[in-house]
Amino acid sequence: MEALWASAVAVLGTLLGSVVTHAFQRRDARRAEEFARSEALRQERIATYSTFAAAVEDYRHGQSDRWYRSVGDPGGAAFIAARDEAHRLRTVARQALYRVKLLTDDAQVTAAAERAYRCTWAVSTAREQEEHDALDTESRRAIEGFVSVAAPLVR
């Protein structure tokens, strides 16, 4: 009878050990999956946020070129080429903005991205050099503001 009890205790001990091991392995697997998911999201945000900042910066340069060409010869071929390039760059920036919106739940990041896009759009609307310089500076600051607000989400 004593051998029966010893066998039963051994079987129960083995079963208990298996259950505990399974629980720990399951928890560790869940943690590893959560870490992999958060790291993938962080990497995607880094790529998206930097792509957006670069696209809006290119758009800002395109808008300035468009403005300078319109001052020189508003109906000329150089202005038309600069205007078309600015439109292409606007599309690229807008697409990058959509990706930013898809990847963040942070309202401040979305607002900063929208502000950078809007300020950059306004650069070509200036009437005089001083206004252009002010709008260009505001655009640059808005882009830098976006980067500052988005940076903590990727650290």
PAZAPA-4460 file (N, C-alpha, C; in steps of 0.05 Angstrom, whole numbers, plus 32768, in hexadecimal, padded with zeros to 4 digits):
% residues 155
    n_x    n_y    n_z   ca_x   ca_y   ca_z    c_x    c_y    c_z   seq   type   mol
   8010   7FE8   8000   8000   8000   8000   8011   8019   8000     1      M     A
   8027   8017   800F   8039   802E   8010   8045   8034   7FF5     2      E     A
   804A   8020   7FE5   8055   8024   7FCA   8041   8031   7FB8     3      A     A
   8027   802B   7FBC   8012   8038   7FAD   8011   8055   7FB3     4      L     A
   8013   805D   7FCC   8012   8079   7FD4   802B   8088   7FC9     5      W     A
   8041   807B   7FC9   805A   8087   7FBF   8057   808C   7FA1     6      A     A
   804C   8079   7F93   8047   807B   7F76   8034   8092   7F70     7      S     A
   801E   8093   7F80   800A   80A8   7F7C   8016   80C4   7F81     8      A     A
   8026   80C7   7F95   8033   80E0   7F9B   8047   80E7   7F84     9      V     A
   8055   80D4   7F7A   8068   80D9   7F64   8059   80E2   7F4B    10      A     A
   8043   80D5   7F45   8033   80DC   7F2D   8027   80F8   7F31    11      V     A
   801C   80FE   7F49   8011   8119   7F4E   8027   812E   7F4D    12      L     A
   803E   8128   7F57   8055   813B   7F56   805D   8141   7F39    13      G     A
   805E   812C   7F29   8065   812F   7F0D   8050   8140   7EFF    14      T     A
   8037   813A   7F04   8021   814A   7EF7   8022   8167   7F00    15      L     A
   8026   816C   7F1A   8027   8187   7F24   803F   8196   7F18    16      L     A
   8056   8188   7F15   806D   8194   7F09   8068   819B   7EEB    17      G     A
   805A   818A   7EDD   8053   818F   7EC1   8040   81A7   7EBF    18      S     A
   802D   81A9   7ED0   801A   81BF   7ED0   8028   81DA   7ED5    19      V     A
   8039   81DA   7EEA   8047   81F2   7EF1   805A   81FA   7EDA    20      V     A
   8068   81E7   7ECF   807B   81EC   7EB8   806B   81F8   7EA1    21      T     A
   8054   81EC   7E9A   8044   81F6   7E84   803B   8213   7E89    22      H     A
   8033   8218   7EA1   802A   8234   7EA8   8040   8248   7EA4    23      A     A
   8058   8241   7EAE   806F   8254   7EAB   8077   8257   7E8D    24      F     A
   8077   8241   7E7F   807E   8243   7E62   806A   8253   7E53    25      Q     A
   8051   8250   7E5A   803C   825F   7E4C   803F   827D   7E52    26      R     A
   8044   8284   7E6B   8048   82A0   7E73   8060   82AB   7E64    27      R     A
   8076   829C   7E63   808E   82A6   7E56   808A   82A9   7E38    28      D     A
   807B   8297   7E2C   8075   8299   7E0F   8064   82B2   7E0A    29      A     A
   8051   82B8   7E1B   8040   82D0   7E19   8051   82E9   7E1B    30      R     A
   8063   82EA   7E2E   8075   8301   7E31   8087   8305   7E19    31      R     A
   8091   82EF   7E0F   80A2   82F1   7DF7   8093   82FB   7DDF    32      A     A
   807A   82F2   7DDC   8069   82FB   7DC6   8062   8319   7DC9    33      E     A
   805C   8322   7DE1   8056   833E   7DE6   806F   834F   7DE1    34      E     A
   8086   8346   7DE9   809E   8355   7DE4   80A4   8357   7DC6    35      F     A
   80A1   8341   7DB7   80A5   8341   7D9A   8092   8354   7D8C    36      A     A
   8079   8353   7D95   8065   8365   7D89   806B   8382   7D8F    37      R     A
   8072   8389   7DA8   8078   83A5   7DAE   8092   83AE   7DA0    38      S     A
   80A5   839D   7D9D   80BE   83A4   7D8F   80B8   83A8   7D71    39      E     A
   80A7   8397   7D65   80A0   839B   7D49   8091   83B5   7D45    40      A     A
   807F   83BC   7D58   8071   83D5   7D56   8084   83ED   7D59    41      L     A
   8097   83EB   7D6B   80AB   8400   7D6F   80BB   8404   7D56    42      R     A
   80C4   83EF   7D4A   80D4   83F1   7D31   80C3   83FD   7D1A    43      Q     A
   80AA   83F5   7D19   8098   8400   7D04   8093   841E   7D09    44      E     A
   8090   8426   7D22   808D   8442   7D28   80A6   8452   7D22    45      R     A
   80BD   8448   7D28   80D6   8456   7D21   80D7   845B   7D03    46      I     A
   80D2   8446   7CF4   80D2   8449   7CD6   80BD   845C   7CCC    47      A     A
   80A5   845A   7CD7   808F   846C   7CCE   8094   8489   7CD6    48      T     A
   809B   848D   7CEF   809F   84A9   7CF8   80B6   84B6   7CEA    49      Y     A
   80CC   84A8   7CE6   80E3   84B4   7CD8   80DC   84B8   7CBA    50      S     A
   80CD   84A6   7CAE   80C4   84AA   7C92   80B2   84C2   7C90    51      T     A
   80A0   84C5   7CA3   808E   84DD   7CA2   809E   84F6   7CA5    52      F     A
   80B1   84F8   7CB8   80C0   8510   7CBC   80D1   8516   7CA3    53      A     A
   80DC   8502   7C97   80EC   8506   7C7E   80D9   8510   7C67    54      A     A
   80C2   8504   7C65   80AF   850B   7C4F   80A6   8527   7C52    55      A     A
   80A0   8530   7C6B   8096   854B   7C6F   80AD   855F   7C6B    56      V     A
   80C5   8557   7C73   80DC   8569   7C6E   80E0   856C   7C50    57      E     A
   80DF   8556   7C41   80E1   8559   7C23   80CA   856A   7C18    58      D     A
   80B3   8566   7C23   809C   8576   7C1A   80A0   8594   7C20    59      Y     A
   80AC   859A   7C37   80B2   85B6   7C3E   80C5   85C2   7C2A    60      R     A
   80DA   85B3   7C22   80ED   85BD   7C0E   80DF   85C1   7BF3    61      H     A
   80CD   85AE   7BEC   80BE   85B0   7BD4   80AC   85C9   7BD3    62      G     A
   80A0   85CE   7BEA   808E   85E5   7BEC   809E   85FF   7BEA    63      Q     A
   80B6   8600   7BF6   80C7   8618   7BF3   80CF   861C   7BD6    64      S     A
   80D7   8606   7BC9   80E0   8608   7BAD   80C8   8612   7B9C    65      D     A
   80B1   8607   7BA2   8099   8610   7B94   8094   862E   7B98    66      R     A
   8097   8637   7BB0   8092   8653   7BB6   80A7   8665   7BA8    67      W     A
   80C0   865E   7BA9   80D5   866E   7B9C   80D1   866E   7B7E    68      Y     A
   80C9   8658   7B72   80C4   8657   7B55   80AC   8668   7B4E    69      R     A
   8098   8669   7B5F   8080   8679   7B59   8087   8697   7B5B    70      S     A
   8099   869F   7B6C   80A2   86BA   7B6E   80B1   86C2   7B55    71      V     A
   80C2   86B0   7B4B   80D3   86B6   7B34   80C3   86B7   7B1A    72      G     A
   80B3   86A2   7B15   80A4   86A1   7AFC   808C   868F   7B00    73      D     A
   8076   869B   7B09   805E   868B   7B12   8052   8679   7AFC    74      P     A
   8057   867F   7AE3   804B   866E   7ACE   8060   865E   7ABF    75      G     A
   8079   8660   7AC8   808F   8653   7ABA   8091   8635   7ABE    76      G     A
   80A1   8628   7AAE   80A4   860B   7AAF   80B1   8603   7ACA    77      A     A
   80C3   8613   7AD4   80D0   860C   7AED   80BB   860C   7B04    78      A     A
   80A9   8620   7B04   8094   8620   7B18   8082   8608   7B16    79      F     A
   807A   8602   7AFE   8068   85EB   7AFA   8075   85D1   7B03    80      I     A
   808F   85CE   7AFD   809D   85B6   7B06   809F   85B5   7B24    81      A     A
   80A5   85CC   7B30   80A7   85CD   7B4E   808C   85C8   7B5B    82      A     A
   8076   85D3   7B4E   805B   85CF   7B59   8054   85B1   7B58    83      R     A
   805A   85A5   7B41   8054   8588   7B3E   8064   8577   7B52    84      D     A
   807D   857E   7B56   808D   8570   7B69   8083   8574   7B86    85      E     A
   807A   858C   7B8C   806F   8591   7BA7   8055   8581   7BAB    86      A     A
   8045   857E   7B96   802D   856D   7B98   8034   8550   7B9D    87      H     A
   8049   8547   7B8F   8051   852B   7B93   805C   8527   7BAF    88      R     A
   806B   853A   7BB9   8076   8538   7BD4   8060   853A   7BE9    89      L     A
   804B   854A   7BE3   8034   854C   7BF5   8027   8531   7BF8    90      R     A
   8024   8523   7BE1   8017   8508   7BE1   8028   84F5   7BF2    91      T     A
   8042   84F5   7BEF   8054   84E4   7BFE   8051   84EA   7C1C    92      V     A
   8051   8504   7C23   804E   850C   7C3F   8033   8504   7C4A    93      A     A
   801E   8506   7C3A   8003   84FF   7C44   8002   84E1   7C49    94      R     A
   800E   84D1   7C37   800E   84B4   7C3B   801D   84AD   7C54    95      Q     A
   8033   84BA   7C59   8042   84B5   7C72   8032   84BE   7C8A    96      A     A
   8023   84D3   7C88   8011   84DC   7C9E   7FFC   84C6   7CA4    97      L     A
   7FF1   84BA   7C90   7FDE   84A5   7C95   7FEA   848E   7CA4    98      Y     A
   8003   8487   7C9E   8010   8471   7CAC   8015   8479   7CC9    99      R     A
   801C   8492   7CCE   801F   849B   7CEA   8005   8497   7CF9   100      V     A
   7FEF   84A0   7CEC   7FD5   849D   7CFA   7FCD   8480   7CFF   101      K     A
   7FD5   846E   7CED   7FCF   8452   7CF1   7FDF   8445   7D07   102      L     A
   7FF7   8450   7D0D   8009   8443   7D20   8009   844E   7D3C   103      L     A
   7FF9   8463   7D41   7FFA   846E   7D5B   7FDE   8473   7D66   104      T     A
   7FDC   8470   7D81   7FC4   8476   7D8F   7FC7   8491   7D9D   105      D     A
   7FDF   849C   7D9C   7FE6   84B4   7DAA   7FDC   84CD   7D9B   106      D     A
   7FC8   84DB   7DA7   7FBC   84F2   7D9A   7FD0   8509   7D95   107      A     A
   7FE4   850B   7DA7   7FF8   8520   7DA4   800A   851B   7D8B   108      Q     A
   8011   8502   7D87   8021   84FB   7D6F   8011   8501   7D56   109      V     A
   7FF8   84F9   7D55   7FE8   84FE   7D3E   7FE4   851C   7D39   110      T     A
   7FDF   852B   7D4E   7FDC   8548   7D4B   7FF6   8555   7D42   111      A     A
   800C   854C   7D4C   8026   8558   7D44   802B   8551   7D26   112      A     A
   8024   853A   7D1E   8028   8532   7D02   8016   8543   7CF0   113      A     A
   7FFD   8546   7CF8   7FEA   8557   7CE8   7FF4   8574   7CE7   114      E     A
   7FFE   857E   7CFD   8008   8599   7CFD   8020   859C   7CEB   115      R     A
   8032   8589   7CEB   804A   858B   7CDA   8041   858A   7CBC   116      A     A
   802E   857A   7CB6   8024   8578   7C9A   8016   8593   7C92   117      Y     A
   8005   859D   7CA3   7FF7   85B6   7C9D   800A   85CE   7C9B   118      R     A
   801D   85D0   7CAD   8030   85E6   7CAC   8041   85E5   7C92   119      C     A
   8047   85CD   7C8A   8057   85CA   7C72   8047   85D1   7C5A   120      T     A
   802E   85C9   7C5A   801C   85D0   7C43   801B   85EF   7C40   121      W     A
   801B   85FD   7C56   8018   861A   7C55   8030   8629   7C4A   122      A     A
   8047   861C   7C48   8060   862A   7C40   805D   8638   7C24   123      V     A
   804F   862B   7C12   804D   8636   7BF7   8038   864C   7BF4   124      S     A
   802A   8651   7C0A   8014   8665   7C08   801D   8681   7C0F   125      T     A
   8037   8684   7C16   8041   869F   7C1E   8040   86B3   7C07   126      A     A
   803C   86CC   7C0E   803B   86E1   7BFA   8056   86EF   7BF7   127      R     A
   8065   86F1   7C0D   807E   86FF   7C0D   8094   86EE   7C1B   128      E     A
   80AD   86F6   7C17   80C4   86E7   7C21   80C2   86E4   7C3F   129      Q     A
   80BC   86F8   7C4E   80BB   86F6   7C6B   80A6   86E2   7C74   130      E     A
   808F   86E3   7C67   807A   86D0   7C6E   8083   86B3   7C67   131      E     A
   8090   86B0   7C50   809A   8696   7C48   80AE   868C   7C5D   132      H     A
   80C0   869D   7C65   80D4   8694   7C79   80C7   868C   7C93   133      D     A
   80B3   869B   7C9B   80A5   8695   7CB4   8096   867A   7CB2   134      A     A
   8088   8676   7C9C   807A   865D   7C98   808D   8645   7C96   135      L     A
   80A3   8649   7C88   80B7   8634   7C86   80C3   862D   7CA1   136      D     A
   80C8   8641   7CB1   80D3   863C   7CCC   80BE   862E   7CDD   137      T     A
   80A5   8636   7CDB   808F   8629   7CEA   808D   860C   7CE2   138      E     A
   808F   8607   7CC9   808E   85EC   7CBF   80A5   85DB   7CCA   139      S     A
   80BC   85E5   7CC9   80D4   85D7   7CD3   80D0   85D1   7CF1   140      R     A
   80C6   85E4   7D00   80C2   85E0   7D1D   80AC   85CC   7D22   141      R     A
   8098   85CB   7D11   8082   85B8   7D14   808C   859C   7D0F   142      A     A
   809E   8599   7CFB   80AA   857E   7CF6   80BB   8576   7D0E   143      I     A
   80CB   8588   7D18   80DB   8582   7D2F   80C9   857B   7D48   144      E     A
   80B3   858A   7D4A   80A0   8584   7D5F   8095   8568   7D5D   145      G     A
   808E   8560   7D45   8084   8545   7D41   8099   8530   7D4A   146      F     A
   80B2   8534   7D42   80C7   8521   7D4A   80CA   8520   7D68   147      V     A
   80C8   8537   7D75   80CA   8538   7D93   80B4   852A   7DA1   148      S     A
   809C   852C   7D96   8084   8520   7DA2   8084   8501   7D9D   149      V     A
   808D   84FA   7D85   808D   84DD   7D7D   80A4   84CD   7D89   150      A     A
   80BA   84DA   7D8F   80D2   84CC   7D98   80CD   84BA   7DB1   151      A     A
   80BF   84C4   7DC5   80BC   84B2   7DDD   80AD   8498   7DD7   152      P     A
   809E   8497   7DC1   808F   847E   7DBB   80A1   8469   7DAE   153      L     A
   80B9   8471   7DA6   80CB   845D   7D99   80E4   8458   7DAA   154      V     A
   80E5   8462   7DC2   80FC   845C   7DD3   80F8   8445   7DE4   155      R     A
***
